[in-house]
């Protein structure tokens, strides 16, 4: 698992970006959240998260996102 910080949230479209501890910016969608640990509405910019990164259509994508 990687760790990072929620950099930006786009609430109306239910997605955001995480800056990983390695400095990479990963896209995430609410469908990539571990809903048992966090809901999109509960996230705030600056929150620390853990996640897995996969190759998405337009670049790195975060899945299995959970708050720390």
Backbone as ProteinMPNN parsed JSONL, in Angstrom:
{"seq_chain_A": "XXXXXXXXXXXXXXXXXXXXXXXXXXXXXXXXXXXXXXXXXXXXXXXXXXXXXXXXXXXXXXXXXXXX", "coords_chain_A": {"N_chain_A": [[0.843, -1.185, 0.0], [0.44, 2.225, -0.743], [0.979, 5.545, 0.578], [-0.478, 8.798, 1.013], [-1.658, 12.182, 0.433], [-4.83, 13.726, 0.241], [-5.202, 15.804, -2.392], [-6.906, 17.315, -4.048], [-10.433, 17.688, -4.365], [-13.297, 17.023, -6.303], [-16.297, 17.549, -5.839], [-18.881, 17.563, -7.094], [-18.553, 15.815, -9.213], [-17.613, 13.598, -8.037], [-14.887, 12.74, -7.721], [-11.284, 12.86, -7.264], [-7.885, 13.845, -6.446], [-4.853, 12.382, -5.355], [-1.829, 13.089, -3.779], [0.924, 11.2, -3.742], [3.29, 9.826, -1.332], [5.6, 9.561, -2.728], [5.509, 11.62, -4.484], [3.946, 11.453, -6.742], [0.982, 12.143, -8.581], [-2.138, 10.802, -8.186], [-5.18, 9.887, -9.676], [-8.477, 9.466, -8.355], [-11.676, 7.887, -8.044], [-14.912, 7.919, -6.535], [-15.774, 5.3, -6.579], [-13.48, 3.901, -6.14], [-12.995, 3.948, -3.465], [-12.633, 2.411, -0.254], [-15.432, 1.589, 0.9], [-16.268, 0.687, 3.367], [-14.631, 1.88, 5.154], [-14.416, 4.601, 4.586], [-16.368, 7.308, 3.307], [-17.06, 9.18, 0.32], [-18.15, 11.722, 0.838], [-17.127, 12.242, 3.34], [-14.452, 12.752, 3.046], [-11.756, 15.123, 3.03], [-9.787, 17.758, 1.657], [-6.348, 17.427, 2.188], [-6.495, 15.276, 3.918], [-4.911, 12.316, 5.14], [-4.212, 9.332, 3.428], [-4.278, 5.806, 2.568], [-3.552, 3.665, -0.172], [-3.855, 1.67, -3.21], [-2.075, 1.735, -6.25], [-2.851, 1.749, -9.695], [-2.486, 1.338, -13.26], [-4.246, 3.644, -15.04], [-6.554, 4.75, -17.634], [-5.782, 7.356, -18.287], [-3.509, 7.797, -16.836], [-1.878, 7.324, -13.585], [-3.967, 5.629, -11.249], [-5.767, 5.591, -8.248], [-6.854, 3.038, -6.107], [-8.828, 1.153, -3.722], [-8.848, 3.0, -1.638], [-8.349, 4.337, 1.551], [-8.791, 6.05, 4.665], [-6.228, 7.22, 6.891]], "CA_chain_A": [[0.0, 0.0, 0.0], [1.084, 3.533, -0.755], [0.319, 6.563, 1.384], [-0.448, 10.119, 0.416], [-2.558, 13.217, 0.936], [-5.842, 14.174, -0.711], [-4.78, 17.114, -2.882], [-8.045, 18.059, -4.595], [-11.699, 16.977, -4.493], [-14.3, 17.604, -7.196], [-17.472, 16.939, -5.208], [-20.016, 17.361, -7.997], [-18.269, 14.687, -10.111], [-17.251, 12.486, -7.163], [-13.524, 12.27, -7.901], [-10.263, 13.725, -6.704], [-6.494, 13.508, -6.701], [-4.024, 12.119, -4.187], [-0.384, 13.217, -3.998], [1.545, 10.115, -2.98], [4.512, 10.184, -0.609], [6.665, 9.591, -3.741], [5.333, 12.822, -5.287], [3.116, 11.175, -7.912], [-0.421, 12.502, -8.41], [-3.02, 9.713, -8.608], [-6.612, 10.141, -9.784], [-9.359, 8.459, -7.768], [-13.121, 8.091, -8.144], [-15.548, 7.392, -5.329], [-15.873, 3.846, -6.693], [-12.212, 3.342, -5.691], [-12.886, 4.052, -2.011], [-13.073, 1.294, 0.571], [-16.626, 2.201, 1.481], [-16.443, 0.284, 4.762], [-13.778, 2.707, 6.01], [-14.569, 6.035, 4.297], [-17.299, 7.716, 2.244], [-16.56, 10.34, -0.4], [-18.612, 12.934, 1.523], [-16.346, 12.44, 4.558], [-13.084, 13.154, 2.705], [-11.422, 16.539, 2.936], [-8.448, 18.018, 1.147], [-5.369, 17.36, 3.258], [-6.587, 14.006, 4.639], [-3.914, 11.29, 4.837], [-4.857, 8.114, 2.965], [-3.512, 4.681, 2.048], [-4.206, 3.221, -1.404], [-3.084, 0.925, -4.205], [-2.04, 2.451, -7.53], [-2.885, 0.945, -10.914], [-2.42, 2.145, -14.479], [-5.553, 4.004, -15.558], [-6.567, 5.181, -19.03], [-5.114, 8.651, -18.446], [-2.407, 7.913, -15.89], [-2.026, 6.55, -12.353], [-5.286, 5.651, -10.619], [-5.77, 5.057, -6.9], [-7.985, 2.189, -5.733], [-8.784, 0.678, -2.338], [-8.475, 4.179, -0.849], [-8.889, 4.404, 2.916], [-8.152, 7.078, 5.47], [-5.287, 6.774, 7.929]], "C_chain_A": [[0.881, 1.239, 0.0], [0.355, 4.457, 0.208], [0.436, 7.902, 0.673], [-1.455, 11.034, 1.067], [-3.564, 13.584, -0.154], [-5.496, 15.603, -1.109], [-5.979, 17.95, -3.328], [-9.25, 17.143, -4.668], [-12.613, 17.744, -5.436], [-15.625, 16.937, -6.811], [-18.597, 16.644, -6.191], [-19.806, 16.201, -8.968], [-17.743, 13.471, -9.364], [-15.87, 11.886, -7.457], [-12.548, 13.248, -7.281], [-8.882, 13.242, -7.087], [-5.754, 13.359, -5.384], [-2.575, 12.343, -4.595], [0.271, 12.172, -3.107], [2.804, 10.611, -2.275], [5.718, 10.2, -1.544], [6.557, 10.804, -4.658], [4.503, 12.639, -6.541], [1.67, 11.569, -7.604], [-1.302, 11.415, -9.016], [-4.47, 10.177, -8.604], [-7.356, 9.087, -8.969], [-10.81, 8.877, -7.959], [-13.739, 7.481, -6.894], [-15.684, 5.873, -5.388], [-14.582, 3.16, -6.249], [-12.005, 3.422, -4.192], [-13.274, 2.737, -1.352], [-14.235, 1.821, 1.396], [-16.875, 1.775, 2.928], [-15.622, 1.156, 5.704], [-13.954, 4.201, 5.78], [-15.593, 6.238, 3.182], [-16.742, 8.97, 1.596], [-16.922, 11.632, 0.328], [-17.806, 13.241, 2.788], [-14.925, 12.911, 4.276], [-12.939, 14.665, 2.656], [-10.026, 16.673, 2.355], [-7.49, 18.076, 2.331], [-5.424, 16.079, 4.068], [-5.48, 13.059, 4.193], [-4.649, 9.998, 4.488], [-3.823, 7.052, 2.6], [-4.278, 4.182, 0.826], [-3.276, 2.329, -2.209], [-3.158, 1.712, -5.494], [-2.041, 1.448, -8.68], [-2.753, 1.887, -12.102], [-3.838, 2.376, -14.98], [-5.433, 4.441, -17.011], [-5.758, 6.454, -19.262], [-3.955, 8.86, -17.482], [-2.673, 7.111, -14.635], [-3.408, 6.731, -11.726], [-5.194, 4.968, -9.262], [-7.037, 4.233, -6.685], [-7.789, 1.732, -4.301], [-8.33, 1.795, -1.403], [-9.142, 4.12, 0.523], [-8.134, 5.469, 3.701], [-7.225, 6.451, 6.502], [-5.611, 7.439, 9.243]], "O_chain_A": [[1.923, 1.289, 0.655], [-0.774, 4.171, 0.608], [1.323, 8.113, -0.154], [-2.031, 10.717, 2.107], [-3.202, 13.734, -1.321], [-5.494, 16.505, -0.272], [-6.062, 19.141, -3.026], [-9.121, 15.962, -4.992], [-12.692, 18.971, -5.373], [-16.017, 15.914, -7.373], [-19.205, 15.575, -6.126], [-20.777, 15.656, -9.492], [-17.46, 12.437, -9.969], [-15.706, 10.666, -7.442], [-12.931, 14.327, -6.828], [-8.72, 12.359, -7.929], [-5.989, 14.1, -4.43], [-2.137, 11.847, -5.634], [0.189, 12.242, -1.881], [3.318, 11.686, -2.587], [6.75, 10.781, -1.208], [7.414, 11.005, -5.519], [4.367, 13.574, -7.331], [1.19, 11.352, -6.491], [-1.225, 11.14, -10.213], [-4.931, 10.789, -7.64], [-6.917, 7.939, -8.897], [-11.128, 10.064, -8.026], [-13.135, 6.612, -6.266], [-15.708, 5.222, -4.344], [-14.586, 1.953, -6.005], [-10.959, 3.013, -3.688], [-14.151, 2.029, -1.846], [-14.044, 2.421, 2.453], [-17.623, 2.442, 3.642], [-15.874, 1.18, 6.909], [-13.675, 4.997, 6.677], [-15.673, 5.449, 2.24], [-16.031, 9.741, 2.241], [-16.095, 12.539, 0.426], [-17.803, 14.38, 3.255], [-14.257, 13.42, 5.177], [-13.867, 15.387, 2.293], [-9.181, 15.797, 2.543], [-7.787, 18.698, 3.35], [-4.502, 15.803, 4.836], [-5.146, 13.002, 3.009], [-5.597, 9.615, 5.173], [-2.656, 7.355, 2.355], [-5.506, 4.261, 0.784], [-2.079, 2.239, -1.936], [-4.195, 2.299, -5.804], [-1.335, 0.441, -8.649], [-2.894, 3.101, -11.955], [-4.55, 1.427, -15.308], [-4.331, 4.495, -17.556], [-5.124, 6.613, -20.306], [-3.471, 9.981, -17.329], [-3.597, 6.297, -14.609], [-3.945, 7.838, -11.679], [-4.609, 3.892, -9.141], [-8.14, 4.66, -7.027], [-6.712, 1.902, -3.729], [-7.533, 1.571, -0.492], [-10.345, 3.883, 0.634], [-6.968, 5.747, 3.422], [-7.413, 5.311, 6.925], [-4.934, 7.195, 10.242]]}, "name": "protein", "num_of_chains": 1, "seq": "XXXXXXXXXXXXXXXXXXXXXXXXXXXXXXXXXXXXXXXXXXXXXXXXXXXXXXXXXXXXXXXXXXXX"}
